[in-house]
Amino acid sequence: DMVRTGLGLDEAGNAKDALRWYMEGAEYFLRSLKLDSLNNAQKQKIGQQVNYILTRAEEISRARPRLSAGRSVYVPFTDPRMDSDLEGFVIVERPRKEGPGVMVDEEHPKFEQVYCIINGIKHSMRCSPPSPHPTACVGLLCDDIFDETATVCFHNTDARVSHTGTAPRQWIRSFEFTSYAPAAFRMLREAAGVSDESFLESVTRYSLHELASNGKSGSAFFASSDSKYIIKSLTLEEFSFFRTIFKDYFYHMMECPSSLLSFFFGVYIVRHAGQADPLHLVVMDNLLCVSPGLRLKELYDLKGSTKGRFTEPEKRKSPYTVLKDLDIVDRRTLCVGHTYRPLFTQLERDTRFLRTHDIMDYSLLVAVHEAPNMPPQHTPAASVRANSAFRSDSGGIAARTSTGEELGEIYSIGIIDILQEYNLRKKLEHSLKTVVDAPEDISCLDPTRYASRFLAFMGKVISISELTRL
């Protein structure tokens, strides 16, 4: 009966359910071999049937959609061959430590975006082949690995999807989800100690949280429910520029596990049918993700310039308010003790990479956390980059004096906004602004002078032993 049921489902095209019945039939056969009531002829007949269904089960397993770089896989939303959760993710409010952001549920205007992001990442990673080379052989990689793309096509057969068992509230359009350089990014994740399973658990198991954006670019920001990752939209200009530097970025991050540059875990494209402008996305580590028990005290965005680089006092009501260069000069010095030299050496190495690739307008993001009565400790779970020397103290750098005295604070430090090329538009902006202001005061400088000013300013606010308290 089990075999006949499986055969009927198989003929009807329902390979996934057929596979289940086949395997249950095989399991029953193995149990039945122990029954004394069966004679040898009956056991032989059942054995022949099981041999067939096991052969067929192997064929079905091999036929399950696998994604090859540079090719597309067609996946209907209701495809029975794939996991049942292909039709959506469950909208569940996961317990989340205090922080900014609003969970994206079915009532949220960006629900469709989040739906495409979660299902796209989930199924493109499940279908993609493993990394072709171990991390130890990165020097032998073929250049093609940095330009490969892999696309999963999601076709909504009825144009409506329900996620919570209730009536559908939003229409989900058919879309294509493209992973850029999937094998290379998998190697980067492996080098950072992030497995596919943990990455999917963080990014795709629960809905995302939309974050407010204070930048001028208008980029959309989302945080994973466990706050470990930030998903940011890219402009076409940023995406195109990233493609030109990705190979060098890859090798830089492989050679510098403690690099302060934004760590990119994946770059993706969402394209709806008939849509002229696709959505480009990057998944990054979240610098604000530290050990439980720490409380965010101040947040700084530092460029090294002074023109307009301050925050009005009336806007400093929340610790998530971004303060700027002139604010930190008036308020404090970052005291890192014995970490000063390796930290500054890495800053110099990272800015040299940025300068070499004509990148400017980047910032040093500094989050100051209070750690009352809590000695810094190595907590790998606090950060997705636990192998970084600058994430080993509860997810950041402990504030210390030159003698090693703990000062009750943790600093999370990283270089962000690293995809701005010094292009013709920026050169024109520089020319116009220098008519009014001194070149050393404005943000828009050529990469060489920008890097020099950036490092000089960081040398003033980062110290070995001095700490200015409020």
C-alpha positions, -999 to +999 in steps of 0.1 A: +000+000+000+029+024+008+045+017-025+013+021-044+007+054-027+042+066-035+038+055-071+005+074-075+021+106-060+052+102-082+031+098-114+011+130-104+043+149-102+044+152-064+080+139-060+085+152-025+056+134-009+064+103-031+099+103-016+084+102+019+061+073+012+090+054-005+112+058+025+085+048+049+078+017+028+115+008+029+115+012+067+085-010+070+101-036+048+132-037+071+109-043+101+089-069+082+120-090+075+119-100+112+083-114+109+081-152+110+048-151+092+064-141+059+078-169+038+109-165+016+088-159-016+070-130+001+102-115+014+118-118-021+088-100-036+089-072-011+126-069-015+122-063-053+097-036-046+120-019-020+149-021-044+128-002-070+117+025-046+151+030-032+164+035-067+136+059-075+142+077-042+178+082-051+167+096-085+144+121-068+171+132-044+195+139-073+168+158-092+161+182-064+169+217-076+206+226-072+219+260-081+249+264-103+269+297-106+258+318-135+225+299-140+189+303-128+166+279-110+128+282-114+111+278-080+073+283-078+061+295-044+040+263-041+066+239-054+061+206-035+097+195-042+110+221-018+105+226+019+070+235+030+082+268+044+090+281+009+056+298+010+068+322+037+083+327+071+063+327+103+058+362+117+069+356+152+082+383+176+115+368+188+127+379+222+152+407+214+173+429+236+165+466+238+174+484+206+160+505+178+139+492+150+104+480+142+096+444+134+084+441+098+051+422+099+023+418+073+010+453+080+044+469+074+048+487+040+081+470+034+068+435+041+073+424+005+109+435+005+116+415+037+097+385+023+119+385-008+151+390+012+144+362+037+132+336+012+158+346-014+187+342+010+173+310+024+168+292-008+197+305-027+221+292+000+203+259+003+206+253-035+242+267-040+271+243-042+298+242-015+329+263-017+352+249-044+384+255-025+394+254+012+403+286+028+439+276+030+441+278-008+427+313-014+458+322-034+449+296-060+414+308-067+402+314-103+392+350-110+358+337-122+348+331-087+345+368-080+322+375-110+298+345-107+262+350-101+234+326-092+197+333-096+166+317-081+133+326-098+103+327-075+071+325-094+039+331-074+013+309-091-017+326-074-001+360-066-012+357-029+007+342+000-005+337+036+021+334+063+002+332+095-028+310+086-050+341+082-063+357+050-035+371+028-030+408+034-004+416+008+002+406-027+036+391-033+048+396-068+070+371-087+107+379-083+142+369-091+168+367-064+205+368-075+234+360-053+266+377-063+298+356-060+282+330-037+312+308-034+336+336-026+312+350+001+308+315+016+346+315+019+346+349+037+319+336+061+339+305+068+370+326+075+350+347+100+338+315+117+302+318+105+286+286+092+257+286+067+235+272+094+242+300+119+239+326+092+205+313+081+193+310+117+201+347+123+189+362+090+160+340+078+143+323+107+124+353+120+113+386+104+137+415+102+135+449+120+135+481+100+160+507+113+157+544+109+183+559+085+201+592+094+222+592+062+218+613+031+218+583+007+183+572+016+194+536+020+171+512+037+184+494+068+172+462+084+185+443+114+183+405+120+161+395+149+192+386+170+209+419+161+240+402+147+236+414+111+226+446+093+211+444+058+215+476+038+203+486+004+230+498-021+227+523-049+235+510-084+266+532-082+278+515-050+270+481-063+289+486-095+319+500-077+319+471-053+322+447-082+353+464-093+371+461-059+356+429-046+386+407-055+410+430-037+385+433-008+382+396-005+420+391-002+423+420+022+397+405+045+413+371+043+447+384+051+434+407+079+410+387+102+410+417+125+403+443+098+381+472+109+364+475+075+328+466+072+326+428+068+303+419+040+287+384+044+268+385+011+256+408-017+223+402-034+199+416-060+160+414-059+143+420-092+105+420-097+090+413-131+088+445-151+107+465-125+133+489-140+154+494-109+163+462-089+170+463-052+207+458-044+215+446-009+245+438+013+246+419+046+271+432+071+280+426+107+264+448+133+290+467+154+264+474+181+260+436+188+278+431+221+275+409+251+242+410+272+245+433+302+262+461+283+243+493+278+249+517+249+261+551+262+272+570+231+275+565+194+299+584+172+304+588+134+339+602+129+354+614+096+382+637+107+365+669+093+350+697+113+326+716+089+291+709+103+303+679+122+283+683+154+249+673+167+225+698+182+221+694+220+183+690+217+188+660+195+209+641+220+180+625+239+188+589+229+220+569+232+213+559+195+216+595+184+247+597+162+273+622+175+301+635+154+337+648+153+333+680+172+311+662+198+338+637+207+365+664+209+344+682+236+334+650+255+361+623+257+392+604+247+390+567+238+414+550+261+424+515+248+456+508+268+479+482+253+455+477+224+465+511+210+494+500+188+477+470+171+445+490+167+463+519+150+484+496+129+452+480+116+437+515+110+467+524+089+465+492+069+428+495+062+430+532+052+459+523+029+435+498+012+408+525+009+432+551-005+446+526-030+411+521-044+402+558-045+377+555-017+368+585+005+340+598+027+342+567+050+337+570+088+349+554+120+318+542+139+325+541+176+299+527+201+307+533+237+290+508+261+288+509+298+299+477+316+291+483+352+307+457+376+313+434+346+349+425+338+355+422+300+356+386+289+360+367+257+325+360+245+324+345+209+286+347+208+287+385+212+299+391+177+298+372+144+335+381+141+347+365+173+381+358+157+389+395+155+413+408+181+391+439+184+359+420+193+373+397+220+363+418+251+325+412+253+323+419+216+345+450+215+376+466+230+378+471+268+386+506+280+419+504+299+447+525+312+483+519+302+487+498+334+457+476+325+432+491+349+396+485+337+376+516+332+341+501+330+335+507+292+336+487+260+343+503+226+329+488+194+349+502+165+347+498+127+351+516+094+318+520+076+305+535+043+334+522+023+319+522-011+322+559-020+346+563-049+362+597-055+345+600-088+337+630-111+307+640-089+328+641-058+356+660-075+331+686-086+317+687-050+352+693-037+358+722-061+326+739-052+330+736-014+366+748-014+353+781-028+337+788+005+355+767+031+391+756+038+399+722+022+410+708+055+376+715+071+353+699+046+344+662+043+349+658+006+387+654-001+407+633-025+415+599-011+451+606-001+444+637+019+412+622+033+432+592+046+459+614+061+434+636+079+413+606+090+444+590+107+455+622+122+422+628+139+419+593+152+454+597+167+439+626+188+408+608+200+423+574+206+448+572+235+468+548+255+461+560+290+441+593+291+404+592+297+381+622+298+350+616+319+318+635+316 
